[in-house]
Amino acid sequence: RKEVEQDPGPFNVPEGATVAFNCTYSNSASQSFFWYRQDCRKEPKLLMSVYSSGNEDGRFTAQLNRASQYISLLIRDSKLSDSATYLCVVNERNQFYFGTGTSLTVIP
Amino acid sequence: DVKVTQSSRYLVKRTGEKVFLECVQDMDHENMFWYRQDPGLGLRLIYFSYDVKMKEKGDIPEGYSVSREKKERFSLILESASTNQTSMYLCASSSLGLAGTQFFGPGTRLTVL
């Protein structure tokens, strides 16, 4: 069983739409959680950390549900520049486990 | 501006060659990692290091070794390259602690012929 699982998509949404990604993790002892963004042929870059209380950064909202062991990312008012692959990442004792990523394409 | 650099963006080698991939970070991070990324498989951890001269195997260490002689530098070595090691190799570093996020280098696309 994979440590971190994501729906690979692809998600194709029109500009201005709201889109949500979910991710589940298997180890209840996981300690910290992140969403990374990866553009085509580029390295992953941190989008945001995820906290139990939920956190928001502009159009992006991340949530963590420890009881159900899932993490979510909500993108509101999608822009063309949001097109990328979004990676769910879980940290256990300084090791990072990556989901395979969810592909998003925002269509004009 | 924080930085992780990798010695090559593209590399072409022949089967059986010894290959060195170098990674340098300027953030004084304790942890450094080597991953490979393949379509449909995501990032897979090859080795990581949490201190100078320390190393730990990741999920797929076979056919690879690493070296960390200085804190800022972490090298990945393919002792005898094979075609199934054709991949994108990504180096990352992070600080210790729960909040330590990873910063990635630009990656090396290795092709083994």
Interface residues (C-beta under 8 A of the other chain):
Chain A: P8 Q31 S32 F34 K42 E43 P44 K45 L46 S49 L87 V89 N91 N94 Q95 F96 F98 G99 T100 G101
Chain B: N31 F33 Y35 G40 L41 G42 L43 L45 F48 Y50 G58 L90 A92 S94 L96 L98 A99 G100 T101 Q102 F103 F104 G105 P106 G107
